[in-house]
Each structure stands twice: as C-alpha cells, then as structure tokens.
Amino acid sequence: MKRTPLYEEHILLGGKIIDFNGWEMPVQYESIIEEHLSVRRNVGMFDISHMGEIEISGEGAKDTILNLTPVQEKKLTSGKAAYSFLLNERGGIIDDLIVYTFDENRFLLVVNAGNIEKDLNWIRERASPKTNVKDLSKDIAAISVQGPNSGKIFKNLFNFDLSSLKYYSFEREIELRDLKIQLVSRTGYTGELGFEIYAQPETIIKLWKTLLEMGVKACGLGARDSLRLEAGMPLYGHELDEETTPIEANLEKFVDTERNFIGKEALLERAPIKRLIGLKMVDKSVPRQGQRIFSNGKEVGYVTSGGFSPSLGEYIAMGYVKHEFKEEEISIEIRDKLRKAILTALPFYKRG
C-alpha cells in the first residue's frame, strides 16, 4: 500500500483511512456530509497527491500529445490546462486526464492514481522518438482547495485575485512565504470555484498546515466523490473505462474530430451503444454502482455511481442506458426490488 506525504497529517486529524487504488487515503475525518457542505458553502481542501504526474518534453512533445489525445490543438497554449483522454484504437477511454502546457516542448499530464503504470506504458510505446517521457509522481505532491470562499484563501496566500486566473489556466514557479510552488491552477473536481497546488512533498506538508491554520476544512474522498457526483463529473472505473467512448459518456465536446489521433477512426465509425444519464430517486433508496436499471419491466442499463446528495437532500445516480432508450418510466433494482427514479439532466448541481 502506498501513502502520500500527507498521510501522517491525516492520522493526526483522525482521518478514517481506506484503500483507494492501492493508496491509504482518508475517506473522511468527522462527517462526509459536513465536509461536503463546507466545500459548497465555504471552503475545503483535499489531498490529491495520489494522482499521477507525467512530464512529456523535448522535440516532438506536442506531436505526441496530439497523437495520444483528442484535445483541441488551440488549447495547447502556454499557461493553459485542458481536459482530455488517452484513447485506445477502439475509441475507448484508457484514462481521462488534464494536460498542462508549459510550452511547445514541455507538457505535464495529471492522470488517475490507479492508471499511472498503464498510462506510462501506453505513452512510452507511442511517443515520438526524440520525446522524453518521465514519471514525476513520486516527486510531486498536491492539494486541491475548493469552495466559494477559496478565492479569499487564494488572495491571502498568493496576494492576487483568483478571478484574474481564468478557468483552466495556471501559474508556475511561485514563491509563497519562502515556499516554492511549482504550479497552481484554477481547476477542480467539485463543480465549485477552486484551485489546485502542486509542489515538492515537504512544501505541500507545510502548506497543508498553513491552510488548516487559516481555517480551511480538511475533506476526504467521501466528500470528493459526492461533490463530483452532484456536478455530474465522471470517475474512471465508474462512468469511464476502456469499453466506453467519450461520445457515450457525453464528453464529445472534448474531442477534436477535425484532426487525426489514436482511436479517431473507430470513434467516428462506431455507433454509440449506450448513453450516460442522471437519475433522482423517488424514495430514499440508495443507488449504487452495478445496480440494474429497468423500464417497463425490461432491463435497459446499469448504475455507475450513486448516493446521497447533501446539497439537494436527495438520492441521486448516474448510469448508462441503451442508446435508443426513450424517456419513459424508469426504476433501479435495489435489494431485489424495483425503486422508482426520475430522469434528470446533468449536472444535478450548478454553482450559483
């Protein structure tokens, strides 16, 4: 089992530790609901040091990115971040990731913790001959600060307005109270205003303690999951996998079909067999991954993520149904009983 540099801090705060993709991570400290609502109403922070960081640099680095991902080329601009995917030859999603562009010859990919080795192997086998691919995951730690008051924290830390840092953009090499920050980006996984900070492990430990002193609430994976579910954001291994395409996951806006990339041909030729939907439960039944979705007595799909929404006070779920499914009566099989649900547009929650 792996531990992030902040593991001892989680223990000191009474964090309940679980196995998350081979990492010992806090699922919660006191209450998932309290942590969730702190992010929605005020501010909270998460340890995201388990995420993988892969540097792609040198001659041919940009061509490597363009070949491996369907990202729009215009988004590969210095100081900008872009959400994208690694696709296999069938158009399925190997992983979803964020591409940080330093310049035309240097990029940083932030990938999912459980996919680091798989992604590295895929990239190295297909990178341009003169391109360097380096795993920086052990050298970089990270904190995500999220919530409507994250801007105040940002201003106190960095002495400039978060609104001046546009969504999905970043700053590099920042000196902060004698601490060297490698990268700070206006990104997140909650549907709220927020930013993410990447630095060397010892710096992140000091920063975590500083943020606690500033009144920022530590939040665990439980709140991170319920926040992203409300925001309709996909999670690899739930909504995304190698058999699912971006089109089926309602993520086609992140695919540039005007140029070539691995998986493009199959993606355009392959008719979608399913589509992602949102559901709200009529009663207080708890939807969970893997439960079957029915309509008029026939099985039409399955739940990918589900649980209680602290912001809405309702039980919600995302799932896949057959692509041709019409909006009709719909139920989820929970503990051998069909429980009624209502089709709901995603996201369930929008900031403001």
C-alpha positions in Angstrom: 0.0 0.0 0.0 1.2 3.5 -0.9 1.0 6.6 1.3 1.0 10.2 0.3 3.4 12.7 2.0 0.3 13.9 4.0 -0.5 10.5 5.5 0.7 11.4 9.0 -1.4 14.7 8.8 -4.5 12.6 8.0 -3.8 10.4 11.1 -3.4 13.5 13.3 -6.7 14.8 12.2 -8.5 11.5 12.9 -8.9 10.6 9.3 -10.6 7.3 8.5 -8.2 5.5 6.2 -9.3 3.3 3.3 -7.6 1.5 0.4 -8.1 3.7 -2.8 -6.4 2.2 -5.8 -3.6 0.9 -3.6 -3.3 4.1 -1.7 -4.0 4.6 2.0 -6.3 7.7 1.8 -8.8 9.4 4.2 -12.4 8.8 3.2 -13.5 11.2 5.9 -12.4 13.0 9.1 -15.5 13.8 11.0 -18.5 13.7 8.7 -18.7 13.3 4.9 -21.9 15.5 4.8 -20.2 18.3 6.9 -17.1 18.2 4.7 -19.3 18.2 1.5 -21.3 21.2 2.7 -18.2 23.1 3.8 -17.0 23.0 0.2 -20.4 24.0 -1.1 -20.9 26.9 1.4 -17.4 27.9 2.4 -14.1 26.2 1.6 -12.4 22.8 2.0 -9.2 21.1 0.9 -8.3 17.6 -0.3 -5.0 15.7 -0.5 -4.7 14.8 -4.2 -1.0 13.7 -4.0 -2.0 10.2 -5.1 -2.7 11.5 -8.6 0.0 10.7 -11.2 2.1 13.4 -12.9 3.8 12.5 -16.2 6.1 15.0 -18.0 6.3 14.9 -21.8 9.2 17.0 -23.1 11.7 17.6 -25.9 11.4 17.5 -29.6 8.1 16.1 -30.8 6.4 16.6 -27.4 3.4 18.5 -28.9 3.0 16.0 -31.7 3.0 13.2 -29.1 0.2 14.9 -27.2 -1.8 15.5 -30.4 -1.4 11.8 -31.4 -2.3 10.4 -28.0 -5.2 12.6 -27.1 -8.2 14.1 -29.0 -7.6 17.6 -27.4 -8.1 20.7 -29.5 -4.7 22.0 -30.6 -5.7 25.6 -29.8 -6.0 24.6 -26.1 -2.3 23.6 -26.0 -1.3 27.1 -25.2 1.4 28.1 -22.6 -0.3 28.6 -19.3 -3.4 26.7 -20.2 -4.8 23.4 -18.9 -7.1 21.1 -21.0 -9.3 18.2 -20.0 -8.7 15.2 -22.3 -8.3 11.4 -22.6 -6.0 8.7 -23.7 -8.0 6.6 -26.2 -7.3 3.1 -27.5 -7.7 2.1 -31.1 -11.3 1.2 -30.5 -12.1 4.7 -29.2 -12.4 3.5 -25.6 -11.0 5.6 -22.7 -7.7 4.3 -21.3 -7.8 7.3 -18.9 -9.1 10.8 -18.5 -6.5 13.5 -17.6 -5.5 17.1 -17.6 -2.9 18.4 -19.9 -0.8 21.4 -18.7 1.0 23.2 -21.4 4.3 24.8 -20.3 5.5 25.4 -23.9 5.5 23.6 -27.2 8.3 21.3 -25.9 7.0 20.6 -22.4 3.8 19.3 -21.0 2.5 17.8 -17.8 -0.2 15.2 -17.7 -2.1 14.7 -14.4 -3.6 11.2 -14.6 -5.7 9.0 -12.3 -3.8 7.2 -9.4 -4.9 3.7 -10.4 -3.8 4.2 -14.0 -0.2 5.6 -13.7 1.7 2.5 -14.8 -0.8 1.7 -17.6 -0.7 5.3 -18.9 3.1 5.4 -18.7 3.5 2.2 -20.7 1.0 3.4 -23.3 2.6 6.8 -23.7 6.2 5.5 -23.9 5.3 2.9 -26.6 3.8 5.7 -28.8 5.8 8.8 -28.0 7.8 10.5 -30.8 11.4 9.1 -30.9 13.1 12.3 -29.6 10.4 12.9 -26.9 11.2 12.3 -23.2 8.5 10.7 -21.0 9.2 11.0 -17.3 7.2 9.8 -14.3 7.2 12.7 -11.7 4.6 11.2 -9.4 6.9 10.5 -6.5 8.5 14.0 -6.7 5.3 16.0 -6.7 2.5 16.3 -4.1 -0.7 18.3 -4.4 -3.6 19.9 -2.6 -7.0 20.9 -4.0 -8.7 23.9 -2.4 -12.4 24.2 -3.3 -15.4 26.3 -2.4 -17.0 29.7 -2.9 -14.5 31.2 -0.4 -11.5 29.6 -2.0 -10.8 33.0 -3.7 -10.2 34.6 -0.3 -7.8 31.9 0.7 -6.1 32.3 -2.7 -5.7 36.0 -2.3 -4.3 35.6 1.2 -1.8 33.0 0.0 -0.7 34.4 -3.3 -1.7 38.1 -2.9 -3.6 38.2 -6.2 -7.2 37.7 -7.2 -8.3 34.2 -8.2 -10.7 35.7 -10.8 -7.6 37.0 -12.6 -6.6 33.4 -13.1 -9.0 32.1 -15.7 -10.7 28.8 -15.5 -8.3 26.0 -16.7 -5.3 28.2 -16.6 -2.3 28.2 -14.3 0.8 29.9 -13.0 4.2 28.4 -12.5 7.2 28.8 -10.1 5.6 30.9 -7.4 7.4 32.0 -4.2 5.0 31.7 -1.3 6.2 32.6 2.3 9.6 31.1 1.5 7.9 28.0 -0.1 8.4 27.2 -3.8 5.2 26.3 -5.6 5.7 24.5 -8.9 2.2 25.1 -10.2 -1.1 26.5 -9.2 -4.1 26.0 -11.4 -7.7 27.1 -11.5 -9.1 23.6 -11.7 -11.0 21.1 -9.5 -13.4 18.2 -9.3 -16.3 19.6 -7.3 -18.2 22.0 -9.5 -17.1 24.9 -7.3 -14.6 27.7 -7.6 -11.2 26.4 -6.6 -7.6 25.9 -7.3 -5.0 23.1 -7.2 -1.4 23.4 -5.9 1.5 21.2 -7.0 4.9 21.3 -5.2 7.6 19.1 -3.7 6.3 16.9 -0.8 7.9 18.9 2.0 6.4 22.1 0.7 2.9 20.6 0.5 3.1 19.4 4.1 3.9 22.9 5.2 1.2 24.4 3.0 -1.4 21.9 4.4 -0.6 23.0 7.9 -0.8 26.7 6.9 -4.2 26.1 5.3 -5.5 24.4 8.4 -4.4 27.4 10.5 -6.3 29.6 8.0 -9.5 27.7 8.8 -9.7 25.6 5.7 -11.5 22.3 6.5 -9.8 19.0 5.6 -12.0 16.9 3.4 -11.8 13.2 2.5 -12.5 11.1 -0.6 -16.1 10.6 0.5 -16.9 14.3 0.1 -14.8 14.5 -3.1 -17.0 11.7 -4.6 -20.3 13.2 -3.5 -19.3 16.6 -4.8 -18.2 15.3 -8.2 -21.4 13.2 -8.5 -23.6 16.3 -7.9 -21.5 18.1 -10.5 -22.1 15.3 -13.0 -18.3 14.7 -13.3 -17.2 11.2 -14.4 -14.9 8.9 -12.4 -12.6 6.4 -14.1 -13.7 2.9 -13.3 -17.3 4.1 -12.9 -18.5 6.2 -15.9 -15.3 5.8 -17.8 -13.4 2.7 -18.9 -11.7 1.2 -22.0 -15.1 -0.1 -23.4 -16.7 3.4 -23.2 -16.2 6.2 -25.7 -16.3 9.9 -24.9 -19.4 10.2 -27.1 -21.2 7.6 -24.9 -20.1 9.5 -21.8 -21.5 12.8 -23.1 -17.9 14.2 -23.4 -17.8 14.7 -27.2 -17.2 18.4 -26.7 -13.7 17.5 -25.6 -12.9 15.6 -28.9 -11.4 17.4 -31.9 -12.7 15.4 -34.8 -11.0 17.8 -37.3 -7.6 16.1 -37.0 -6.1 12.7 -36.5 -5.4 10.9 -33.2 -5.3 7.4 -31.9 -8.8 6.0 -31.9 -10.4 8.6 -34.1 -11.4 6.3 -37.0 -13.1 3.8 -34.6 -14.7 6.6 -32.6 -16.4 8.1 -35.7 -17.4 4.8 -37.2 -18.6 3.1 -34.0 -22.3 3.7 -33.3 -22.8 4.5 -29.6 -24.5 1.6 -27.8 -25.2 3.4 -24.6 -25.6 6.9 -23.2 -25.0 8.5 -19.8 -28.0 9.7 -17.8 -28.8 11.3 -14.5 -31.4 9.9 -12.1 -33.1 11.1 -8.9 -34.7 8.5 -6.6 -38.4 9.0 -5.8 -38.0 7.5 -2.3 -35.0 7.2 0.0 -33.5 4.1 -1.6 -29.7 4.2 -2.1 -28.5 3.7 -5.7 -25.1 2.1 -6.0 -22.7 1.1 -8.8 -23.7 -2.1 -10.7 -27.4 -2.0 -9.9 -29.6 -2.7 -12.9 -31.9 0.0 -14.5 -35.3 -1.1 -15.7 -38.1 0.4 -17.8 -41.5 -1.2 -18.3 -40.2 -4.4 -17.0 -37.2 -4.6 -19.2 -33.5 -4.2 -18.3 -32.2 -1.1 -20.1 -29.0 -0.2 -18.3 -26.9 0.0 -15.1 -25.9 2.4 -12.4 -22.3 3.7 -12.5 -22.3 6.0 -9.4 -24.9 6.8 -6.8 -25.5 8.0 -3.3 -26.9 10.8 -1.1 -26.7 14.4 -2.3 -26.1 16.6 0.7 -26.7 19.8 -1.3 -30.1 18.6 -2.7 -31.2 16.3 0.2 -32.0 13.6 -2.3 -30.5 10.3 -3.5 -29.0 10.6 -7.0 -27.2 8.4 -9.5 -25.5 8.4 -12.9 -25.8 5.4 -15.2 -25.8 4.1 -18.7 -28.9 3.1 -20.7 -29.2 1.7 -24.2 -28.6 4.5 -26.7 -32.0 4.1 -28.2 -33.8 4.3 -24.8 -36.7 6.8 -24.8 -37.6 8.8 -21.8 -40.1 6.6 -20.2 -40.9 5.1 -16.7 -37.6 4.1 -15.1 -36.6 2.2 -12.0 -33.5 0.9 -10.3 -33.3 -2.6 -8.8 -32.2 -2.2 -5.2 -32.1 -5.2 -2.9 -34.2 -7.2 -5.3 -36.9 -4.5 -5.5 -37.6 -2.0 -8.3 -37.4 1.5 -6.9 -38.8 4.4 -9.0 -36.5 7.1 -10.3 -36.8 10.2 -12.4 -34.6 11.1 -15.3 -32.7 14.3 -14.6 -30.4 16.5 -16.7 -26.8 16.6 -15.7 -25.3 18.1 -13.7 -27.5 17.8 -10.6 -25.9 20.8 -9.1 -24.7 24.1 -10.6 -22.7 26.7 -8.7 -24.6 29.9 -8.2 
